[in-house]
């Protein structure tokens, strides 16, 4: 598994998932009993964002613009 798909143990990533899940839940009017649905939706969004960020970083490094 590549590092973009293995973010566990990263407290910043985990906090991002929690905050995203809360935002989605709030946006939908705080429905009861759907905690896992929102957590998994947030996890998917955060993983996609992380993958996209890593691809951008890799692209910049290949062009000599990243550090």
Backbone atoms as SQL, in Angstrom:
CREATE TABLE atoms (id INTEGER PRIMARY KEY, chain TEXT, resi INTEGER, resn TEXT, atom TEXT, x REAL, y REAL, z REAL);
INSERT INTO atoms VALUES
  (1, 'A', 1, 'UNK', 'N', 0.852, -1.178, 0.000),
  (2, 'A', 1, 'UNK', 'CA', 0.000, 0.000, 0.000),
  (3, 'A', 1, 'UNK', 'C', 0.895, 1.237, 0.000),
  (4, 'A', 2, 'UNK', 'N', 0.586, 2.198, -0.881),
  (5, 'A', 2, 'UNK', 'CA', 1.436, 3.385, -0.920),
  (6, 'A', 2, 'UNK', 'C', 1.101, 4.321, 0.233),
  (7, 'A', 3, 'UNK', 'N', 1.971, 5.295, 0.453),
  (8, 'A', 3, 'UNK', 'CA', 1.811, 6.155, 1.626),
  (9, 'A', 3, 'UNK', 'C', 0.551, 7.006, 1.585),
  (10, 'A', 4, 'UNK', 'N', 0.032, 7.324, 0.392),
  (11, 'A', 4, 'UNK', 'CA', -1.201, 8.105, 0.312),
  (12, 'A', 4, 'UNK', 'C', -2.390, 7.311, 0.816),
  (13, 'A', 5, 'UNK', 'N', -2.336, 5.998, 0.665),
  (14, 'A', 5, 'UNK', 'CA', -3.436, 5.159, 1.096),
  (15, 'A', 5, 'UNK', 'C', -3.202, 4.567, 2.483),
  (16, 'A', 6, 'UNK', 'N', -2.117, 4.913, 3.131),
  (17, 'A', 6, 'UNK', 'CA', -1.817, 4.396, 4.464),
  (18, 'A', 6, 'UNK', 'C', -1.499, 5.551, 5.412),
  (19, 'A', 7, 'UNK', 'N', -2.499, 6.399, 5.681),
  (20, 'A', 7, 'UNK', 'CA', -2.262, 7.593, 6.485),
  (21, 'A', 7, 'UNK', 'C', -2.420, 7.379, 7.980),
  (22, 'A', 8, 'UNK', 'N', -2.710, 6.159, 8.407),
  (23, 'A', 8, 'UNK', 'CA', -3.018, 5.916, 9.814),
  (24, 'A', 8, 'UNK', 'C', -1.818, 6.190, 10.697),
  (25, 'A', 9, 'UNK', 'N', -2.118, 6.774, 11.807),
  (26, 'A', 9, 'UNK', 'CA', -1.070, 7.191, 12.721),
  (27, 'A', 9, 'UNK', 'C', -0.690, 8.650, 12.519),
  (28, 'A', 10, 'UNK', 'N', -1.244, 9.272, 11.485),
  (29, 'A', 10, 'UNK', 'CA', -0.996, 10.685, 11.212),
  (30, 'A', 10, 'UNK', 'C', -2.115, 11.484, 11.884),
  (31, 'A', 11, 'UNK', 'N', -1.826, 12.130, 13.017),
  (32, 'A', 11, 'UNK', 'CA', -2.889, 12.833, 13.751),
  (33, 'A', 11, 'UNK', 'C', -3.530, 13.960, 12.950),
  (34, 'A', 12, 'UNK', 'N', -2.796, 14.579, 12.056),
  (35, 'A', 12, 'UNK', 'CA', -3.365, 15.656, 11.236),
  (36, 'A', 12, 'UNK', 'C', -4.403, 15.083, 10.275),
  (37, 'A', 13, 'UNK', 'N', -4.075, 13.946, 9.656),
  (38, 'A', 13, 'UNK', 'CA', -5.019, 13.295, 8.747),
  (39, 'A', 13, 'UNK', 'C', -6.271, 12.856, 9.508),
  (40, 'A', 14, 'UNK', 'N', -6.078, 12.230, 10.646),
  (41, 'A', 14, 'UNK', 'CA', -7.216, 11.749, 11.429),
  (42, 'A', 14, 'UNK', 'C', -8.115, 12.902, 11.870),
  (43, 'A', 15, 'UNK', 'N', -7.520, 14.024, 12.246),
  (44, 'A', 15, 'UNK', 'CA', -8.305, 15.207, 12.623),
  (45, 'A', 15, 'UNK', 'C', -9.065, 15.742, 11.415),
  (46, 'A', 16, 'UNK', 'N', -8.445, 15.714, 10.256),
  (47, 'A', 16, 'UNK', 'CA', -9.103, 16.165, 9.035),
  (48, 'A', 16, 'UNK', 'C', -10.332, 15.313, 8.732),
  (49, 'A', 17, 'UNK', 'N', -10.219, 14.002, 8.915),
  (50, 'A', 17, 'UNK', 'CA', -11.364, 13.110, 8.695),
  (51, 'A', 17, 'UNK', 'C', -12.481, 13.461, 9.674),
  (52, 'A', 18, 'UNK', 'N', -12.142, 13.637, 10.940),
  (53, 'A', 18, 'UNK', 'CA', -13.163, 13.978, 11.945),
  (54, 'A', 18, 'UNK', 'C', -13.858, 15.298, 11.608),
  (55, 'A', 19, 'UNK', 'N', -13.082, 16.304, 11.250),
  (56, 'A', 19, 'UNK', 'CA', -13.663, 17.615, 10.946),
  (57, 'A', 19, 'UNK', 'C', -14.519, 17.565, 9.687),
  (58, 'A', 20, 'UNK', 'N', -14.068, 16.825, 8.687),
  (59, 'A', 20, 'UNK', 'CA', -14.838, 16.694, 7.453),
  (60, 'A', 20, 'UNK', 'C', -16.147, 15.962, 7.713),
  (61, 'A', 21, 'UNK', 'N', -16.100, 14.889, 8.499),
  (62, 'A', 21, 'UNK', 'CA', -17.320, 14.146, 8.840),
  (63, 'A', 21, 'UNK', 'C', -18.303, 15.057, 9.577),
  (64, 'A', 22, 'UNK', 'N', -17.797, 15.841, 10.503),
  (65, 'A', 22, 'UNK', 'CA', -18.655, 16.753, 11.257),
  (66, 'A', 22, 'UNK', 'C', -19.284, 17.788, 10.325),
  (67, 'A', 23, 'UNK', 'N', -18.480, 18.342, 9.416),
  (68, 'A', 23, 'UNK', 'CA', -18.985, 19.332, 8.464),
  (69, 'A', 23, 'UNK', 'C', -20.098, 18.726, 7.603),
  (70, 'A', 24, 'UNK', 'N', -19.875, 17.521, 7.084),
  (71, 'A', 24, 'UNK', 'CA', -20.883, 16.866, 6.244),
  (72, 'A', 24, 'UNK', 'C', -22.167, 16.606, 7.033),
  (73, 'A', 25, 'UNK', 'N', -22.015, 16.151, 8.270),
  (74, 'A', 25, 'UNK', 'CA', -23.151, 15.874, 9.140),
  (75, 'A', 25, 'UNK', 'C', -23.940, 17.156, 9.415),
  (76, 'A', 26, 'UNK', 'N', -23.224, 18.227, 9.727),
  (77, 'A', 26, 'UNK', 'CA', -23.861, 19.531, 9.973),
  (78, 'A', 26, 'UNK', 'C', -24.601, 19.999, 8.724),
  (79, 'A', 27, 'UNK', 'N', -23.952, 19.852, 7.586),
  (80, 'A', 27, 'UNK', 'CA', -24.515, 20.311, 6.317),
  (81, 'A', 27, 'UNK', 'C', -25.834, 19.590, 6.001),
  (82, 'A', 28, 'UNK', 'N', -25.958, 18.347, 6.425),
  (83, 'A', 28, 'UNK', 'CA', -27.167, 17.561, 6.174),
  (84, 'A', 28, 'UNK', 'C', -28.209, 17.689, 7.283),
  (85, 'A', 29, 'UNK', 'N', -28.007, 18.595, 8.203),
  (86, 'A', 29, 'UNK', 'CA', -29.001, 18.839, 9.241),
  (87, 'A', 29, 'UNK', 'C', -28.870, 17.965, 10.475),
  (88, 'A', 30, 'UNK', 'N', -27.688, 17.414, 10.699),
  (89, 'A', 30, 'UNK', 'CA', -27.385, 16.615, 11.893),
  (90, 'A', 30, 'UNK', 'C', -28.286, 15.389, 12.079),
  (91, 'A', 31, 'UNK', 'N', -28.442, 14.570, 11.061),
  (92, 'A', 31, 'UNK', 'CA', -29.304, 13.394, 11.219),
  (93, 'A', 31, 'UNK', 'C', -28.714, 12.387, 12.202),
  (94, 'A', 32, 'UNK', 'N', -29.585, 11.780, 12.985),
  (95, 'A', 32, 'UNK', 'CA', -29.146, 10.802, 13.989),
  (96, 'A', 32, 'UNK', 'C', -28.924, 9.430, 13.351),
  (97, 'A', 33, 'UNK', 'N', -27.996, 8.682, 13.926),
  (98, 'A', 33, 'UNK', 'CA', -27.795, 7.294, 13.547),
  (99, 'A', 33, 'UNK', 'C', -27.039, 7.048, 12.260),
  (100, 'A', 34, 'UNK', 'N', -26.364, 8.055, 11.728),
  (101, 'A', 34, 'UNK', 'CA', -25.655, 7.886, 10.456),
  (102, 'A', 34, 'UNK', 'C', -24.172, 8.217, 10.591),
  (103, 'A', 35, 'UNK', 'N', -23.642, 8.027, 11.795),
  (104, 'A', 35, 'UNK', 'CA', -22.254, 8.391, 12.077),
  (105, 'A', 35, 'UNK', 'C', -21.276, 7.707, 11.132),
  (106, 'A', 36, 'UNK', 'N', -21.446, 6.401, 10.919),
  (107, 'A', 36, 'UNK', 'CA', -20.512, 5.674, 10.054),
  (108, 'A', 36, 'UNK', 'C', -20.584, 6.165, 8.617),
  (109, 'A', 37, 'UNK', 'N', -21.775, 6.462, 8.150),
  (110, 'A', 37, 'UNK', 'CA', -21.939, 6.971, 6.790),
  (111, 'A', 37, 'UNK', 'C', -21.108, 8.239, 6.591),
  (112, 'A', 38, 'UNK', 'N', -21.203, 9.153, 7.540),
  (113, 'A', 38, 'UNK', 'CA', -20.461, 10.408, 7.420),
  (114, 'A', 38, 'UNK', 'C', -18.968, 10.200, 7.604),
  (115, 'A', 39, 'UNK', 'N', -18.593, 9.300, 8.490),
  (116, 'A', 39, 'UNK', 'CA', -17.173, 9.036, 8.709),
  (117, 'A', 39, 'UNK', 'C', -16.548, 8.457, 7.448),
  (118, 'A', 40, 'UNK', 'N', -17.229, 7.481, 6.822),
  (119, 'A', 40, 'UNK', 'CA', -16.675, 6.876, 5.610),
  (120, 'A', 40, 'UNK', 'C', -16.664, 7.854, 4.440),
  (121, 'A', 41, 'UNK', 'N', -17.672, 8.702, 4.333),
  (122, 'A', 41, 'UNK', 'CA', -17.678, 9.723, 3.281),
  (123, 'A', 41, 'UNK', 'C', -16.516, 10.690, 3.484),
  (124, 'A', 42, 'UNK', 'N', -16.288, 11.071, 4.726),
  (125, 'A', 42, 'UNK', 'CA', -15.176, 11.976, 5.032),
  (126, 'A', 42, 'UNK', 'C', -13.839, 11.302, 4.764),
  (127, 'A', 43, 'UNK', 'N', -13.727, 10.048, 5.141),
  (128, 'A', 43, 'UNK', 'CA', -12.493, 9.304, 4.892),
  (129, 'A', 43, 'UNK', 'C', -12.188, 9.252, 3.402),
  (130, 'A', 44, 'UNK', 'N', -13.192, 8.959, 2.595),
  (131, 'A', 44, 'UNK', 'CA', -12.990, 8.909, 1.146),
  (132, 'A', 44, 'UNK', 'C', -12.512, 10.260, 0.609),
  (133, 'A', 45, 'UNK', 'N', -13.150, 11.336, 1.043),
  (134, 'A', 45, 'UNK', 'CA', -12.744, 12.676, 0.591),
  (135, 'A', 45, 'UNK', 'C', -11.305, 12.992, 0.998),
  (136, 'A', 46, 'UNK', 'N', -10.975, 12.677, 2.228),
  (137, 'A', 46, 'UNK', 'CA', -9.631, 12.985, 2.725),
  (138, 'A', 46, 'UNK', 'C', -8.567, 12.147, 2.024),
  (139, 'A', 47, 'UNK', 'N', -8.877, 10.889, 1.750),
  (140, 'A', 47, 'UNK', 'CA', -7.921, 10.044, 1.020),
  (141, 'A', 47, 'UNK', 'C', -7.716, 10.560, -0.399),
  (142, 'A', 48, 'UNK', 'N', -8.794, 10.962, -1.045),
  (143, 'A', 48, 'UNK', 'CA', -8.668, 11.517, -2.404),
  (144, 'A', 48, 'UNK', 'C', -7.849, 12.802, -2.393),
  (145, 'A', 49, 'UNK', 'N', -8.107, 13.654, -1.412),
  (146, 'A', 49, 'UNK', 'CA', -7.360, 14.909, -1.305),
  (147, 'A', 49, 'UNK', 'C', -5.878, 14.623, -1.075),
  (148, 'A', 50, 'UNK', 'N', -5.594, 13.669, -0.206),
  (149, 'A', 50, 'UNK', 'CA', -4.207, 13.302, 0.093),
  (150, 'A', 50, 'UNK', 'C', -3.517, 12.762, -1.154),
  (151, 'A', 51, 'UNK', 'N', -4.215, 11.898, -1.903),
  (152, 'A', 51, 'UNK', 'CA', -3.653, 11.337, -3.131),
  (153, 'A', 51, 'UNK', 'C', -3.370, 12.447, -4.136),
  (154, 'A', 52, 'UNK', 'N', -4.311, 13.356, -4.293),
  (155, 'A', 52, 'UNK', 'CA', -4.145, 14.472, -5.222),
  (156, 'A', 52, 'UNK', 'C', -2.963, 15.351, -4.823),
  (157, 'A', 53, 'UNK', 'N', -2.850, 15.642, -3.537),
  (158, 'A', 53, 'UNK', 'CA', -1.726, 16.450, -3.048),
  (159, 'A', 53, 'UNK', 'C', -0.391, 15.770, -3.321),
  (160, 'A', 54, 'UNK', 'N', -0.352, 14.456, -3.133),
  (161, 'A', 54, 'UNK', 'CA', 0.897, 13.722, -3.358),
  (162, 'A', 54, 'UNK', 'C', 1.254, 13.682, -4.841),
  (163, 'A', 55, 'UNK', 'N', 0.240, 13.547, -5.703),
  (164, 'A', 55, 'UNK', 'CA', 0.497, 13.551, -7.139),
  (165, 'A', 55, 'UNK', 'C', 1.015, 14.915, -7.583),
  (166, 'A', 56, 'UNK', 'N', 0.457, 15.974, -7.048),
  (167, 'A', 56, 'UNK', 'CA', 0.930, 17.321, -7.368),
  (168, 'A', 56, 'UNK', 'C', 2.369, 17.503, -6.904),
  (169, 'A', 57, 'UNK', 'N', 2.665, 17.073, -5.688),
  (170, 'A', 57, 'UNK', 'CA', 4.026, 17.180, -5.157),
  (171, 'A', 57, 'UNK', 'C', 5.008, 16.416, -6.035),
  (172, 'A', 58, 'UNK', 'N', 4.635, 15.195, -6.419),
  (173, 'A', 58, 'UNK', 'CA', 5.488, 14.376, -7.278),
  (174, 'A', 58, 'UNK', 'C', 5.738, 15.073, -8.614),
  (175, 'A', 59, 'UNK', 'N', 4.691, 15.659, -9.180),
  (176, 'A', 59, 'UNK', 'CA', 4.808, 16.365, -10.451),
  (177, 'A', 59, 'UNK', 'C', 5.754, 17.559, -10.329),
  (178, 'A', 60, 'UNK', 'N', 5.622, 18.308, -9.244),
  (179, 'A', 60, 'UNK', 'CA', 6.510, 19.454, -9.026),
  (180, 'A', 60, 'UNK', 'C', 7.959, 19.011, -8.860),
  (181, 'A', 61, 'UNK', 'N', 8.163, 17.921, -8.144),
  (182, 'A', 61, 'UNK', 'CA', 9.524, 17.420, -7.945),
  (183, 'A', 61, 'UNK', 'C', 10.142, 16.959, -9.258),
  (184, 'A', 62, 'UNK', 'N', 9.336, 16.324, -10.122),
  (185, 'A', 62, 'UNK', 'CA', 9.839, 15.873, -11.417),
  (186, 'A', 62, 'UNK', 'C', 10.245, 17.049, -12.293),
  (187, 'A', 63, 'UNK', 'N', 9.585, 18.174, -12.125),
  (188, 'A', 63, 'UNK', 'CA', 9.900, 19.378, -12.900),
  (189, 'A', 63, 'UNK', 'C', 10.997, 20.208, -12.244),
  (190, 'A', 64, 'UNK', 'N', 11.403, 19.799, -11.065),
  (191, 'A', 64, 'UNK', 'CA', 12.450, 20.528, -10.361),
  (192, 'A', 64, 'UNK', 'C', 11.938, 21.685, -9.534),
  (193, 'A', 65, 'UNK', 'N', 10.619, 21.776, -9.351),
  (194, 'A', 65, 'UNK', 'CA', 10.048, 22.888, -8.606),
  (195, 'A', 65, 'UNK', 'C', 9.700, 22.569, -7.178),
  (196, 'A', 66, 'UNK', 'N', 9.795, 21.311, -6.789),
  (197, 'A', 66, 'UNK', 'CA', 9.442, 20.941, -5.419),
  (198, 'A', 66, 'UNK', 'C', 10.668, 20.777, -4.569),
  (199, 'A', 67, 'UNK', 'N', 10.448, 20.695, -3.277),
  (200, 'A', 67, 'UNK', 'CA', 11.585, 20.519, -2.369),
  (201, 'A', 67, 'UNK', 'C', 11.539, 19.176, -1.723);
